[in-house]
Amino acid sequence: MIQDLNGLLLNPIRQGQFTKICEKYSILLKPTQNLTYHSAYLSGLIDRDGSIYCNNSSGQILVSVTQKHRYLLDLLSTLYGGAVYPQLIGNNTSFKWSI
């Protein structure tokens, strides 16, 4: 499983955790691949932290992903379009990408 994930993680927090695992098992850490239009990464984010809305009267579809940190959402915005904006939930700020 480590070999299958090696080079595919984009989240800086997960990259740090994965680096420690690779060091523990003496596995050479591969550089992270760039996010591409056809990457399955977006589907994983939507599955975990996303929403899909459909307005039946207008036929408009809204796709959004919410995260604590803005980094991954900026990658999505650059690649797929849409906008990233902060949102306050209680005393915490999170970020939402929507298109």
C-alpha positions as semicolon CSV with decimal commas, in nm:
position;residue;x (nm);y (nm);z (nm)
1;M;0,000;0,000;0,000
2;I;0,287;0,237;0,075
3;Q;0,425;0,187;-0,276
4;D;0,080;0,255;-0,428
5;L;0,040;0,586;-0,241
6;N;0,399;0,702;-0,287
7;G;0,406;1,027;-0,485
8;L;0,027;1,073;-0,495
9;L;-0,046;1,263;-0,172
10;L;-0,111;1,636;-0,217
11;N;-0,210;1,733;0,138
12;P;0,100;1,876;0,313
13;I;-0,009;1,729;0,648
14;R;-0,051;1,381;0,497
15;Q;0,280;1,420;0,311
16;G;0,458;1,478;0,642
17;Q;0,295;1,173;0,797
18;F;0,373;0,963;0,490
19;T;0,738;1,076;0,495
20;K;0,773;0,935;0,847
21;I;0,625;0,601;0,735
22;C;0,866;0,581;0,441
23;E;1,161;0,659;0,669
24;K;1,050;0,392;0,916
25;Y;1,043;0,124;0,645
26;S;1,345;0,259;0,448
27;I;1,135;0,333;0,139
28;L;1,250;0,604;-0,100
29;L;0,993;0,886;-0,101
30;K;0,886;0,983;-0,453
31;P;0,821;1,348;-0,540
32;T;0,455;1,442;-0,541
33;Q;0,292;1,433;-0,884
34;N;0,113;1,745;-1,004
35;L;-0,264;1,751;-0,994
36;T;-0,405;1,708;-1,345
37;Y;-0,751;1,757;-1,489
38;H;-0,808;1,381;-1,507
39;S;-0,677;1,299;-1,157
40;A;-0,917;1,114;-0,931
41;Y;-0,820;1,345;-0,644
42;L;-1,127;1,567;-0,684
43;S;-1,362;1,269;-0,652
44;G;-1,195;1,173;-0,323
45;L;-1,231;1,526;-0,186
46;I;-1,596;1,542;-0,290
47;D;-1,658;1,203;-0,132
48;R;-1,506;1,313;0,198
49;D;-1,567;1,688;0,226
50;G;-1,788;1,783;-0,065
51;S;-2,142;1,849;-0,170
52;I;-2,331;1,848;-0,499
53;Y;-2,648;2,053;-0,530
54;C;-2,893;2,068;-0,817
55;N;-3,149;2,347;-0,852
56;N;-3,434;2,176;-1,036
57;S;-3,601;2,499;-1,144
58;S;-3,291;2,645;-1,312
59;G;-3,100;2,323;-1,388
60;Q;-2,792;2,475;-1,223
61;I;-2,549;2,238;-1,052
62;L;-2,316;2,352;-0,773
63;V;-2,017;2,144;-0,663
64;S;-1,834;2,246;-0,345
65;V;-1,561;2,119;-0,114
66;T;-1,491;2,253;0,237
67;Q;-1,150;2,223;0,409
68;K;-0,974;2,369;0,714
69;H;-0,681;2,480;0,501
70;R;-0,696;2,668;0,173
71;Y;-0,399;2,503;-0,005
72;L;-0,580;2,210;-0,169
73;L;-0,878;2,424;-0,266
74;D;-0,654;2,674;-0,445
75;L;-0,519;2,382;-0,651
76;L;-0,876;2,289;-0,749
77;S;-0,962;2,648;-0,837
78;T;-0,655;2,682;-1,060
79;L;-0,729;2,358;-1,242
80;Y;-1,109;2,347;-1,264
81;G;-1,212;2,711;-1,212
82;G;-1,455;2,827;-0,949
83;A;-1,378;3,030;-0,640
84;V;-1,236;2,976;-0,292
85;Y;-1,369;3,184;-0,006
86;P;-1,342;3,177;0,373
87;Q;-1,640;3,091;0,588
88;L;-1,678;3,131;0,961
89;I;-1,830;2,837;1,148
90;G;-1,857;2,922;1,517
91;N;-1,514;3,052;1,615
92;N;-1,335;2,860;1,340
93;T;-1,255;2,967;0,987
94;S;-1,267;2,712;0,708
95;F;-1,251;2,751;0,331
96;K;-1,496;2,650;0,063
97;W;-1,433;2,596;-0,308
98;S;-1,737;2,604;-0,530
99;I;-1,803;2,587;-0,901
